Amino acid sequence: MLKRIIRFSAENKFLVIAGALVAIAAAYFAMRNIPLDALPDLSDTQVIVYSRWDSQPGHHRGSGSPIQYTALLGRPE
């Protein structure tokens, strides 16, 4: 299989060069016309946790420290 490809390439140099030029032109066209978003998302990873709270309403208030609430809400201290 590889010998056939090499033989074809050696016998048809013009086709190989023309194919390479077409591939280069297509790559240049794609590079110039396809939008690319190369800016990474630098924000912190955020996770939303849904849980069931089986207690009286309002019981959770005051049961944790302000540091815990700040961490849970994702706000800076």
Backbone bond lengths (Angstrom), bond angles and torsions (degrees), N, CA, C in turn:
res aa  C-N    CA-C-N  psi(-1)  N-CA   C-N-CA  omega(-1)  CA-C   N-CA-C  phi
1 M - - - 1.452 - - 1.528 110.51 -
2 L 1.339 116.06 -48.90 1.462 119.70 -179.53 1.525 110.88 -65.55
3 K 1.328 116.46 -37.08 1.472 119.90 178.97 1.523 110.88 -63.74
4 R 1.335 116.53 -36.63 1.467 119.71 179.40 1.524 110.60 -67.30
5 I 1.341 116.75 -39.13 1.471 120.16 179.05 1.518 110.36 -65.89
6 I 1.320 116.63 -42.98 1.474 120.23 179.81 1.521 110.08 -65.74
7 R 1.334 117.37 -42.00 1.464 120.51 179.78 1.535 110.11 -63.68
8 F 1.334 117.12 -45.41 1.460 120.46 178.73 1.528 110.70 -60.27
9 S 1.335 116.76 -43.43 1.471 120.52 -179.20 1.521 111.36 -64.52
10 A 1.330 116.94 -38.71 1.467 120.25 -179.94 1.523 111.35 -70.47
11 E 1.320 117.20 -34.86 1.464 120.35 -178.59 1.526 112.39 -81.16
12 N 1.309 118.74 -25.77 1.471 122.18 -176.32 1.531 110.44 -122.68
13 K 1.305 115.12 62.91 1.471 120.26 -177.31 1.521 111.94 -60.86
14 F 1.332 116.37 -37.57 1.464 119.35 -178.45 1.529 110.97 -63.29
15 L 1.326 117.19 -42.56 1.463 120.30 179.48 1.531 111.45 -64.68
16 V 1.320 116.40 -38.68 1.462 120.08 179.94 1.532 110.14 -66.27
17 I 1.303 117.18 -44.86 1.470 121.10 179.19 1.525 110.52 -65.88
18 A 1.339 117.12 -41.71 1.464 120.16 178.67 1.530 110.43 -64.11
19 G 1.322 117.52 -41.22 1.469 120.90 177.58 1.517 111.74 -63.22
20 A 1.320 117.24 -40.25 1.465 120.83 178.40 1.530 110.55 -65.23
21 L 1.326 117.04 -40.98 1.466 120.08 179.23 1.529 111.30 -66.49
22 V 1.337 116.85 -38.39 1.466 120.04 176.94 1.524 110.10 -64.22
23 A 1.334 116.81 -41.33 1.467 120.24 179.23 1.533 110.86 -64.89
24 I 1.313 117.48 -40.49 1.469 121.32 178.41 1.528 110.50 -65.63
25 A 1.343 116.46 -41.96 1.470 119.74 178.76 1.524 110.87 -64.59
26 A 1.324 117.76 -40.98 1.466 121.04 178.72 1.528 110.90 -65.34
27 A 1.319 116.94 -39.66 1.463 120.20 178.52 1.530 110.75 -65.84
28 Y 1.316 117.62 -40.98 1.463 121.19 178.25 1.527 110.63 -64.50
29 F 1.345 116.30 -42.72 1.460 120.84 178.79 1.532 110.28 -61.76
30 A 1.322 116.73 -44.71 1.464 120.71 179.60 1.529 111.14 -64.93
31 M 1.323 116.52 -39.86 1.465 120.50 -179.60 1.535 111.45 -64.21
32 R 1.305 117.06 -36.60 1.466 120.65 -177.42 1.523 113.10 -81.44
33 N 1.340 118.90 -25.11 1.460 120.95 -170.76 1.517 115.48 -110.73
34 I 1.313 119.11 -15.64 1.459 120.72 -179.44 1.527 108.24 -92.82
35 P 1.346 117.26 121.88 1.464 119.11 179.74 1.538 110.68 -67.84
36 L 1.301 115.16 144.16 1.449 121.13 -177.92 1.518 108.94 -130.19
37 D 1.304 116.26 126.28 1.462 121.25 176.87 1.518 107.34 -101.03
38 A 1.304 116.16 97.68 1.454 120.79 -174.58 1.522 112.43 -102.18
39 L 1.324 117.51 9.74 1.451 119.74 179.67 1.527 109.36 -92.02
40 P 1.314 117.46 120.54 1.464 119.24 -178.39 1.530 111.85 -73.50
41 D 1.302 115.94 155.40 1.460 121.86 176.27 1.522 107.87 -83.94
42 L 1.323 116.91 109.04 1.462 121.67 -174.70 1.524 113.05 -94.79
43 S 1.328 117.50 3.08 1.458 119.20 -179.22 1.525 110.36 -73.53
44 D 1.330 115.63 157.85 1.449 120.72 179.33 1.523 110.21 -66.32
45 T 1.318 114.99 149.43 1.452 120.09 176.45 1.520 109.00 -69.35
46 Q 1.318 116.46 131.41 1.459 120.78 -178.18 1.517 109.15 -116.42
47 V 1.316 114.96 137.00 1.456 121.63 -179.94 1.518 108.17 -127.93
48 I 1.318 116.36 132.38 1.459 121.16 176.53 1.517 107.33 -103.82
49 V 1.319 116.65 124.92 1.453 121.94 -178.89 1.522 108.23 -110.58
50 Y 1.325 116.47 120.85 1.451 122.17 175.03 1.524 107.75 -100.63
51 S 1.332 116.16 127.94 1.456 119.47 179.15 1.518 109.25 -141.31
52 R 1.304 114.07 158.85 1.464 119.79 178.54 1.521 108.17 -96.15
53 W 1.330 116.60 135.60 1.452 121.76 -177.04 1.524 107.24 -116.71
54 D 1.319 117.34 103.75 1.456 121.94 -177.93 1.530 110.50 -95.70
55 S 1.296 116.50 74.45 1.470 120.54 175.84 1.525 108.00 -154.23
56 Q 1.267 115.23 -174.69 1.459 119.55 -178.73 1.529 110.12 -69.10
57 P 1.327 115.73 146.70 1.465 117.73 177.52 1.523 110.79 -62.76
58 G 1.296 116.55 135.97 1.455 121.08 178.60 1.514 113.39 83.74
59 H 1.300 118.18 -2.90 1.460 120.49 -178.23 1.518 112.05 -68.17
60 H 1.323 117.46 -27.78 1.457 120.68 -177.44 1.527 112.73 -73.95
61 R 1.307 117.91 -16.58 1.465 119.24 -179.23 1.515 109.90 -70.45
62 G 1.297 114.66 131.02 1.452 120.02 178.46 1.515 113.85 81.25
63 S 1.316 117.34 1.56 1.457 118.52 -178.85 1.521 112.35 -90.63
64 G 1.308 118.20 -1.42 1.459 121.40 178.96 1.509 109.99 -133.22
65 S 1.300 115.30 167.71 1.461 119.60 -179.73 1.527 109.69 -84.01
66 P 1.332 117.47 159.81 1.471 119.95 177.50 1.528 112.38 -59.25
67 I 1.323 116.75 -29.73 1.470 119.26 178.72 1.528 109.43 -66.74
68 Q 1.327 117.10 -40.92 1.461 119.71 178.63 1.526 110.71 -64.40
69 Y 1.318 117.50 -43.99 1.453 120.12 179.73 1.528 110.86 -63.52
70 T 1.318 117.33 -40.51 1.458 120.86 179.25 1.520 109.92 -63.67
71 A 1.317 117.12 -41.43 1.457 120.27 179.76 1.511 111.16 -66.77
72 L 1.327 117.56 -38.79 1.456 121.60 -178.90 1.527 111.44 -70.93
73 L 1.298 117.70 -35.04 1.460 121.53 -178.50 1.538 112.20 -82.76
74 G 1.321 116.79 -14.89 1.453 119.85 178.88 1.505 114.24 77.38
75 R 1.328 116.86 18.23 1.456 120.12 179.40 1.517 109.78 -96.24
76 P 1.322 117.01 151.02 1.459 119.02 175.80 1.529 110.77 -68.18
77 E 1.298 115.17 153.24 1.464 120.47 -178.41 1.512 112.91 -72.75
